[in-house]
Structures are given as structure tokens and as C-alpha cells.
């Protein structure tokens, strides 16, 4: 068997077309990395209001008078009178929003319902925030906000969560708007902790709270706090999202498995058909080797090549991205369950994604191999295989739109195992086990058909 597989590999790599296809694959990998580099070079720094922008906004608000325009108009008027430009990502703009919408809004819309003491309190809080903005003193603003929160009427856990970001920034002596990753991580942690606190408060009040929503918020808070405690700037989440340019490009490189699928369809489509078309099958059958061993060795060769090409694309993508984005190897894969954080290897997670993408590769290769075993025309086998690869998902989506539930039993509806594992499938109630079962049935049918067709064919 080993000699037969070795012979098949020699045949494949003796062809110039094999190296041309591999060269195209390598060029595409480099091209994707270059495109990711170009697209990632445009950084967003936040919109900045100029004097002309503010005048245009004020003119629109004062002429159209939409509901609640008074507060926004007052804020724009202040920004215009200040004589400076305002970036919407700056702490000053955020503080100004807080001042107008938390303290000026009640003075405009609820003034008839407020007592003199309440009016004075709102005005004082508003003036204090404006004073810190004009002094450009973020530390004073952060301490002021913590004092205002403490004096508020919210429950203690909610106050604690709402003030998390301010306390962390003050404790770590981090200035905002300096590009420190901990600023955004602490803000995410504060938002998640606030959601947890609010959901717990709703539970305590006897209101319904989704277990899924609560656990998601709890897990997000745990991951953010873990990052801050261990100094993890970038990480890969369970959806494969990351702020690391290297890992974004590396994970996106899994789409190159589609190109590998085309290559394998070409090889599998001609694997058996070309033997009969060229008459070389006679030389194989002259040897004391059964047809069963020949067909098995050919299929095993296709599987070995598929696996090697997946690993090759994985390794090539990992290496090719280094010159473009740097060797950012320390990024971990972080997940959480019930508030407990688990740390995994980014490379292991990426390999799993590449292998899952390879499921469709093996399925389409097997189908092309089956057709090749039944026909003399390799072009027909390749054409059907490529058409099925490219059009299968379109057919499945069309059937789903028409409500044809039987479409779930097609092989094309079950090739994306990562979607099945997450429950994000085209048809409802498609579990991972169901998809694996459908794939197994189709693969067995393909192989039985290929074996029967090859052993019965006349030379």
C-alpha cells in the first residue's frame, strides 16, 4: 500500500500543473496579507467638530426643532462659544455630554417639577463639570464624577460598577486619550460590570432576567478584568475577533482553504479518470495488485495531500504575515464560563479553524474522486466538483428562503461545522452531531459508489 501511495505522489508532483497551482496559492496568500496590511493602515481617530460643523448643526436644530433638541442645541452653542475644536473621542467631549444630558437636561425639561434645592444641586453639578473641562483637569473631573455617583440614589453595586473605569484610571495614573490599551479595557470591564450589577438588581426586584444575558455579561467582565490583571493588550475571543493585526490576518487566512479545495478537486477529478483516458490503468493492473488496493491507495493519497496542504497553508500564512504585521505570537485565546477565565493558545485555536474549514475540502475532494472513478472525463469530474463547491451554499440559502426543510439533509448545508457548533446554521435545529452524521452518510455513499464504479469498469 505504501508503495502505491508513493507512486501516486510521484505522479502528482511530476506534473508542472501541480507546481503552477501551488505557486498561485502562495501568491494569493501573500496578496491577502498585503491587502489586510493596506486596509488596516487607515486608522480612525474620531470625528472632530469644527466651527463650521457646529454652526451647521445649530442651524439645522433651530430650524427643524426635533424632539429634545434644546439640550443638544445648548451643548453645541457652548462648544461654539469655547472657540476650540472638539473630538468626539476626547474625555472633554464625553464630560460635556455627561454635563448636559445628566444635569442640564432636567433643568430644561423638568424645571417645573424640581424643588429649589434640586434645581440648585443640578446646576452645581453642571457647573462643576464645566469647570473641570475648562481647566483641562481630567483628574479633577474623575474625582468629581465619583463623588457625584456616590451621592446618587442608585444601589451600591451599581455605583461601584459605574465608577470602575474612573477608579482604575486614577489608581493606575493613566491619562485618557493617550492610546493606552488599558483605557479601553477598563471601560469595557466597567460596562460589563455595570450590566451584571443592573441584572442582579432586576433579579432582586423579582423581574425576569435571561440566564444567557447574565452569563454573557459576567463572562465579559471576567475576561476584561483578567486582561487588566495580567497585562494582556490583545486577545482572541470565542468568535475569533481580535485587535491584533497579525492574528486578524492569520485567522482570515483560513479562507485560503477554499483555494486548496479547488486544487484538490482538480487533482481528485483526474486521479482515476486520467488513468483510463490515457490507458495507464493497464500498467497498474498488470502488477499483482488488486483493484481494491489501487482505489484505496488513490483515495488515501488525496486525503494525505489535503491534510498536508491545510498544514502548509496554516504554516505559510503564519510566516508570511510576520513581515507585514510583526511577530505578535503572545496573543492568547481567552474564553470564560460562569465567570471563570480559560487561557488557550492562539495557534491551537487557529489550527482548529483551519481544520474545520478543511471539512468541506475533504467532502468536495471525495465527491470529485467518486465522479472521477465513474467517468473517463476528468474535465467533467473537475467541473462538477468546482460547481458544487461554489454553488452549494447558494442552493442551500435558496432552499432555506423557500422553506424547504429537506435542504438540511444536503451535504452543502452541513459542511460548516463551526457554524453548527455555535448554532448559527441556515436551517433551525441543526446540531453539530446532526451535521457530522449527514457528512458521514454522504461520505460513505461517495466512497461506496467510487469503489463500485472503479472495480466494475472495463479497461
C-alpha positions as CSV (number, residue, x, y, z in Angstrom):
1,X,0.0,0.0,0.0
2,X,2.8,2.4,0.9
3,X,4.5,1.8,-2.5
4,X,1.2,2.6,-4.2
5,X,0.7,5.8,-2.3
6,X,4.3,6.8,-3.0
7,X,3.7,6.1,-6.7
8,X,0.6,8.3,-6.7
9,X,2.5,11.2,-5.1
10,X,5.3,10.9,-7.6
11,X,2.7,11.1,-10.5
12,X,1.2,14.2,-9.0
13,X,4.4,16.1,-8.3
14,X,5.9,15.2,-11.7
15,X,3.4,17.4,-13.3
16,X,4.1,21.1,-14.0
17,X,0.5,22.0,-13.4
18,X,0.8,20.9,-9.8
19,X,3.5,23.5,-9.1
20,X,1.6,26.1,-11.0
21,X,-1.4,25.6,-8.8
22,X,0.8,25.7,-5.6
23,X,2.5,28.8,-6.9
24,X,-0.8,30.6,-7.4
25,X,-1.9,29.5,-3.9
26,X,1.3,31.0,-2.4
27,X,0.8,34.3,-4.4
28,X,-2.8,34.5,-3.1
29,X,-1.7,34.0,0.5
30,X,0.9,36.9,0.1
31,X,-1.8,39.0,-1.7
32,X,-4.3,38.6,1.1
33,X,-1.7,39.5,3.7
34,X,-0.8,42.6,1.7
35,X,-4.4,43.7,1.3
36,X,-5.0,43.2,5.1
37,X,-2.0,45.4,5.7
38,X,-3.2,48.1,3.4
39,X,-6.8,48.0,4.7
40,X,-5.6,48.1,8.3
41,X,-3.3,51.2,7.7
42,X,-6.3,53.5,7.8
43,X,-6.9,54.3,11.5
44,X,-9.9,56.0,12.8
45,X,-9.1,58.8,15.2
46,X,-12.6,60.1,15.9
47,X,-14.6,62.9,14.3
48,X,-13.7,66.4,15.2
49,X,-16.3,69.2,15.2
50,X,-15.1,72.4,13.6
51,X,-16.7,75.8,13.9
52,X,-18.4,75.4,10.6
53,X,-19.8,72.0,11.6
54,X,-21.2,73.4,14.8
55,X,-22.9,76.3,13.0
56,X,-24.4,73.9,10.5
57,X,-25.7,71.7,13.3
58,X,-27.2,74.6,15.2
59,X,-28.9,76.0,12.1
60,X,-30.5,72.6,11.5
61,X,-31.7,72.1,15.1
62,X,-33.1,75.6,15.4
63,X,-34.9,75.4,12.1
64,X,-36.3,71.9,12.3
65,X,-36.8,71.8,16.1
66,X,-36.8,67.9,16.5
67,X,-38.0,66.5,19.9
68,X,-35.5,67.1,22.6
69,X,-33.4,69.5,20.5
70,X,-32.9,72.1,23.2
71,X,-30.2,70.2,25.2
72,X,-28.2,69.3,22.0
73,X,-28.5,72.9,20.8
74,X,-27.3,74.2,24.2
75,X,-24.3,71.9,24.1
76,X,-23.4,72.9,20.5
77,X,-23.7,76.5,21.5
78,X,-21.3,76.0,24.3
79,X,-18.9,74.2,22.0
80,X,-19.1,77.0,19.5
81,X,-18.5,79.7,22.1
82,X,-15.5,77.9,23.5
83,X,-13.6,78.7,20.3
84,X,-11.9,75.3,20.0
85,X,-12.4,72.1,18.1
86,X,-14.0,69.1,19.8
87,X,-13.0,65.5,19.1
88,X,-15.9,63.1,19.9
89,X,-13.4,60.6,21.4
90,X,-11.9,63.0,23.8
91,X,-12.6,62.9,27.5
92,X,-13.7,66.6,27.4
93,X,-16.4,65.8,24.9
94,X,-17.6,62.8,26.9
95,X,-17.6,65.0,30.1
96,X,-19.6,67.7,28.2
97,X,-22.2,65.2,27.2
98,X,-22.4,64.0,30.8
99,X,-22.9,67.6,32.0
100,X,-25.6,68.5,29.5
101,X,-27.6,65.2,29.4
102,X,-27.4,64.3,33.1
103,X,-27.6,67.7,34.7
104,X,-28.7,70.3,32.2
105,X,-31.5,68.2,30.7
106,X,-33.6,68.1,33.9
107,X,-33.2,71.8,34.3
108,X,-34.7,72.3,30.8
109,X,-37.4,69.6,30.7
110,X,-38.3,69.1,34.4
111,X,-37.8,72.6,35.8
112,X,-41.5,72.9,36.9
113,X,-41.3,69.6,38.8
114,X,-38.0,70.3,40.6
115,X,-37.7,71.9,44.0
116,X,-35.4,74.9,44.6
117,X,-32.9,72.6,46.3
118,X,-32.9,70.0,43.5
119,X,-32.5,72.8,40.9
120,X,-29.5,74.2,42.8
121,X,-28.0,70.7,43.1
122,X,-28.3,70.0,39.3
123,X,-26.9,73.4,38.5
124,X,-23.9,72.9,40.8
125,X,-23.1,69.5,39.4
126,X,-23.3,71.0,35.9
127,X,-21.1,74.0,36.7
128,X,-18.5,71.7,38.5
129,X,-18.1,69.5,35.4
130,X,-17.8,72.6,33.1
131,X,-15.1,74.0,35.4
132,X,-13.0,70.8,35.1
133,X,-13.4,70.8,31.3
134,X,-12.3,74.4,31.1
135,X,-9.4,73.7,33.4
136,X,-8.5,70.7,31.3
137,X,-8.1,68.7,34.5
138,X,-9.1,65.1,33.9
139,X,-8.1,64.0,37.4
140,X,-10.5,66.6,39.0
141,X,-13.2,65.5,36.6
142,X,-12.8,61.8,37.5
143,X,-12.9,62.5,41.3
144,X,-15.9,64.8,40.8
145,X,-17.8,62.1,38.9
146,X,-17.0,59.5,41.6
147,X,-18.4,62.0,44.2
148,X,-21.5,62.6,42.2
149,X,-22.1,58.9,41.8
150,X,-21.7,58.3,45.5
151,X,-24.2,61.0,46.3
152,X,-26.7,59.5,43.8
153,X,-29.6,57.3,44.7
154,X,-28.5,54.1,42.9
155,X,-27.8,50.8,44.7
156,X,-24.2,50.4,45.9
157,X,-23.2,47.6,43.4
158,X,-24.4,49.8,40.5
159,X,-22.5,52.8,41.9
160,X,-19.4,50.6,42.3
161,X,-19.6,49.3,38.7
162,X,-20.4,52.7,37.2
163,X,-17.3,54.2,38.8
164,X,-15.0,51.3,38.0
165,X,-13.4,53.0,35.0
166,X,-12.7,56.2,36.8
167,X,-11.2,54.4,39.8
168,X,-9.0,52.2,37.7
169,X,-7.7,55.1,35.6
170,X,-6.9,57.1,38.8
171,X,-5.3,54.2,40.6
172,X,-3.1,53.3,37.6
173,X,-2.4,57.0,36.9
174,X,-3.4,56.6,33.3
175,X,-4.2,59.8,31.3
176,X,-7.1,59.4,28.9
177,X,-6.7,59.8,25.1
178,X,-3.1,58.7,25.2
179,X,-3.6,55.5,23.3
180,X,-3.1,53.3,26.4
181,X,-4.9,50.0,25.7
182,X,-5.9,49.7,29.4
183,X,-8.2,52.7,29.0
184,X,-10.5,50.8,26.6
185,X,-10.1,47.5,28.5
186,X,-11.1,49.2,31.8
187,X,-14.1,50.9,30.0
188,X,-15.2,47.5,28.7
189,X,-14.9,46.0,32.2
190,X,-16.8,48.8,33.7
191,X,-19.6,48.4,31.2
192,X,-19.8,44.7,31.7
193,X,-19.8,45.0,35.5
194,X,-22.5,47.6,35.3
195,X,-24.7,45.3,33.2
196,X,-24.1,42.5,35.7
197,X,-25.0,44.8,38.6
198,X,-28.1,46.0,36.9
199,X,-29.2,42.5,36.0
200,X,-28.7,41.4,39.6
201,X,-30.8,44.3,40.8
202,X,-33.5,43.2,38.4
203,X,-33.4,39.7,39.8
204,X,-33.6,41.0,43.4
205,X,-36.7,43.0,42.4
206,X,-38.3,39.8,41.0
207,X,-38.1,40.8,37.4
208,X,-37.2,38.2,34.7
209,X,-33.5,38.1,33.7
210,X,-32.2,35.9,30.9
211,X,-29.6,33.4,32.2
212,X,-27.8,33.8,28.9
213,X,-27.6,37.6,29.1
214,X,-26.4,37.4,32.7
215,X,-23.7,34.8,32.0
216,X,-22.5,36.7,28.9
217,X,-22.1,39.9,30.9
218,X,-20.4,38.1,33.7
219,X,-18.0,36.3,31.3
220,X,-17.2,39.6,29.5
221,X,-16.4,41.3,32.8
222,X,-14.2,38.4,33.9
223,X,-12.2,38.5,30.7
224,X,-11.7,42.3,30.9
225,X,-10.6,42.1,34.5
226,X,-8.3,39.2,33.7
227,X,-6.7,41.2,30.9
228,X,-6.0,44.1,33.2
229,X,-4.6,42.0,36.0
230,X,-2.3,40.1,33.6
231,X,-1.4,42.9,31.2
232,X,-2.9,41.3,28.1
233,X,-3.2,44.0,25.5
234,X,-4.7,41.9,22.7
235,X,-6.5,38.6,22.8
236,X,-8.7,36.3,20.6
237,X,-12.3,35.9,21.8
238,X,-14.5,32.9,21.2
239,X,-15.9,34.5,18.0
240,X,-12.4,34.8,16.6
241,X,-12.3,38.6,16.9
242,X,-9.1,40.3,17.9
243,X,-7.5,43.7,17.9
244,X,-4.1,42.2,16.8
245,X,-3.5,42.9,13.1
246,X,-1.3,39.8,12.8
247,X,-3.9,37.5,14.3
248,X,-6.7,39.1,12.3
249,X,-4.9,38.4,9.1
250,X,-3.8,34.9,10.2
251,X,-7.3,33.9,11.1
252,X,-8.8,35.4,8.0
253,X,-6.2,33.3,6.1
254,X,-8.4,30.2,6.7
255,X,-10.4,31.3,3.7
256,X,-7.5,30.1,1.5
257,X,-8.7,26.6,2.2
258,X,-11.3,27.3,-0.5
259,X,-8.5,27.7,-3.0
260,X,-7.0,24.4,-1.7
261,X,-10.4,22.8,-2.2
262,X,-10.2,23.8,-5.9
263,X,-6.7,22.4,-6.2
264,X,-7.8,19.1,-4.6
265,X,-10.9,18.9,-6.8
266,X,-8.6,19.2,-9.9
267,X,-6.2,16.5,-8.5
268,X,-9.0,14.2,-7.4
269,X,-11.0,14.7,-10.6
270,X,-8.2,13.5,-12.7
271,X,-6.8,10.9,-10.2
272,X,-8.7,7.9,-11.7
273,X,-10.3,9.3,-14.9
274,X,-6.9,10.1,-16.4
275,X,-5.7,6.6,-15.8
276,X,-8.5,5.2,-18.0
277,X,-8.3,8.1,-20.5
278,X,-4.5,7.7,-21.0
279,X,-4.5,4.0,-20.8
280,X,-2.1,3.8,-17.9
281,X,-4.6,1.8,-15.9
282,X,-3.3,-1.2,-17.8
283,X,0.2,-0.9,-16.3
284,X,-1.3,-0.8,-12.8
285,X,-3.4,-3.9,-13.4
286,X,-0.5,-5.9,-14.9
287,X,1.1,-5.8,-11.4
288,X,-0.2,-8.4,-8.8
289,X,-2.2,-5.6,-7.1
290,X,-6.0,-5.8,-6.6
291,X,-8.3,-3.0,-7.8
292,X,-9.3,-2.6,-4.2
293,X,-5.8,-1.7,-3.1
294,X,-5.4,0.7,-6.1
295,X,-8.6,2.6,-5.4
296,X,-7.9,2.8,-1.7
297,X,-4.3,4.0,-2.2
298,X,-5.5,6.7,-4.6
299,X,-8.1,8.0,-2.1
300,X,-5.6,7.8,0.8
301,X,-3.2,9.9,-1.4
302,X,-5.9,12.5,-1.8
303,X,-6.5,12.6,2.0
304,X,-2.8,12.9,2.8
305,X,-2.4,15.7,0.2
306,X,-5.5,17.5,1.6
307,X,-4.1,17.4,5.2
308,X,-0.6,18.4,4.1
309,X,-2.0,21.4,2.1
310,X,-4.1,22.5,5.0
311,X,-1.0,22.4,7.3
312,X,1.0,24.1,4.5
313,X,-1.5,27.0,4.2
314,X,-1.5,27.3,8.0
315,X,2.3,27.5,8.3
316,X,2.7,29.7,5.2
317,X,0.1,32.2,6.4
318,X,1.7,32.3,9.9
319,X,5.1,33.0,8.4
320,X,4.1,35.4,5.6
321,X,2.2,37.6,7.9
322,X,5.3,38.3,10.0
323,X,6.9,40.8,7.6
324,X,3.6,42.7,7.3
325,X,2.5,42.8,10.9
326,X,5.4,41.7,13.1
327,X,5.7,38.5,15.2
328,X,2.8,39.0,17.6
329,X,2.9,35.5,19.0
330,X,2.0,36.2,22.6
331,X,-1.7,36.8,21.9
332,X,-3.8,34.3,23.9
333,X,-7.2,32.8,23.2
334,X,-9.5,33.8,26.1
335,X,-12.8,32.3,26.9
336,X,-14.9,32.4,30.1
337,X,-17.6,30.2,31.6
338,X,-19.6,31.1,34.7
339,X,-17.1,33.9,35.3
340,X,-14.1,31.7,35.2
341,X,-11.5,32.6,32.5
342,X,-9.7,29.9,30.5
343,X,-6.5,30.7,28.6
344,X,-5.6,28.9,25.4
345,X,-3.1,29.1,22.6
346,X,-3.9,31.3,19.7
347,X,-2.1,28.9,17.4
348,X,-4.1,25.9,18.5
349,X,-7.3,27.9,18.0
350,X,-6.2,29.0,14.5
351,X,-5.3,25.4,13.6
352,X,-8.7,24.2,14.7
353,X,-10.3,26.8,12.5
354,X,-8.2,25.8,9.5
355,X,-9.0,22.1,10.1
356,X,-12.8,22.9,10.4
357,X,-12.6,24.7,7.1
358,X,-10.9,21.6,5.7
359,X,-14.1,19.6,6.3
360,X,-15.7,21.0,3.1
361,X,-12.3,20.4,1.4
362,X,-12.4,16.7,2.2
363,X,-16.1,16.4,1.3
364,X,-15.7,18.0,-2.1
365,X,-12.5,16.1,-2.8
366,X,-14.3,12.8,-2.1
367,X,-17.2,13.8,-4.4
368,X,-14.8,14.7,-7.2
369,X,-12.9,11.4,-6.6
370,X,-16.2,9.5,-6.9
371,X,-17.1,11.1,-10.2
372,X,-13.6,10.5,-11.5
373,X,-13.9,6.8,-10.6
374,X,-17.1,6.5,-12.7
375,X,-16.1,8.6,-15.8
376,X,-13.3,8.8,-18.3
377,X,-13.5,12.6,-18.5
378,X,-11.5,14.4,-15.8
379,X,-12.9,17.7,-17.0
380,X,-16.4,16.7,-16.2
381,X,-15.4,15.5,-12.7
382,X,-13.5,18.7,-12.1
383,X,-16.3,20.9,-13.4
384,X,-19.0,19.2,-11.3
385,X,-16.8,19.4,-8.2
386,X,-15.9,23.1,-8.6
387,X,-19.6,24.0,-9.4
388,X,-20.7,22.1,-6.3
389,X,-18.1,23.9,-4.2
390,X,-19.0,27.4,-5.4
391,X,-22.8,26.9,-5.9
392,X,-23.6,24.6,-3.0
393,X,-24.1,27.4,-0.4
394,X,-26.2,29.4,-2.9
395,X,-28.5,26.4,-3.4
396,X,-28.8,25.8,0.4
397,X,-29.6,29.5,1.0
398,X,-32.3,29.5,-1.7
399,X,-33.9,26.3,-0.3
400,X,-33.9,27.9,3.2
401,X,-35.6,31.0,1.8
402,X,-38.3,28.8,0.2
403,X,-38.8,26.9,3.5
404,X,-37.7,23.6,2.1
405,X,-36.7,21.9,5.3
406,X,-35.4,18.8,3.5
407,X,-32.4,21.0,2.5
408,X,-30.9,20.3,5.9
409,X,-30.1,16.8,4.7
410,X,-27.9,18.0,1.8
411,X,-24.2,17.8,2.3
412,X,-23.7,21.5,1.4
413,X,-25.9,22.6,4.4
414,X,-23.6,20.7,6.8
415,X,-20.1,21.4,5.7
416,X,-19.5,24.4,8.1
417,X,-19.0,22.6,11.4
418,X,-18.0,25.8,13.2
419,X,-21.5,27.3,12.5
420,X,-23.1,24.1,13.6
421,X,-21.2,24.1,16.8
422,X,-22.3,27.7,17.6
423,X,-25.9,27.1,16.5
424,X,-25.7,29.7,13.7
425,X,-27.0,27.4,10.9
426,X,-29.1,28.1,7.8
427,X,-31.8,25.6,8.9
428,X,-33.1,25.6,12.5
429,X,-32.2,22.8,14.9
430,X,-29.1,21.7,13.0
431,X,-26.8,20.4,15.8
432,X,-23.1,19.5,15.5
433,X,-23.9,15.9,15.8
434,X,-26.6,16.1,13.1
435,X,-24.1,17.8,10.7
436,X,-21.4,15.2,11.4
437,X,-24.0,12.4,10.8
438,X,-25.1,13.9,7.4
439,X,-21.5,14.3,6.3
440,X,-20.7,10.7,7.4
441,X,-23.6,9.3,5.4
442,X,-22.7,11.3,2.3
443,X,-19.0,10.3,2.5
444,X,-19.8,6.6,2.9
445,X,-22.1,6.8,-0.2
446,X,-19.4,8.6,-2.2
447,X,-16.8,6.0,-1.3
448,X,-19.1,3.0,-1.9
449,X,-20.0,4.5,-5.3
450,X,-16.4,5.2,-6.2
451,X,-15.3,1.7,-5.1
452,X,-18.1,0.0,-7.0
453,X,-17.6,2.1,-10.1
454,X,-13.8,1.5,-10.2
455,X,-13.9,-2.2,-9.6
456,X,-16.6,-2.8,-12.2
457,X,-15.1,-0.7,-15.0
458,X,-13.7,-2.4,-18.0
459,X,-10.2,-1.5,-19.2
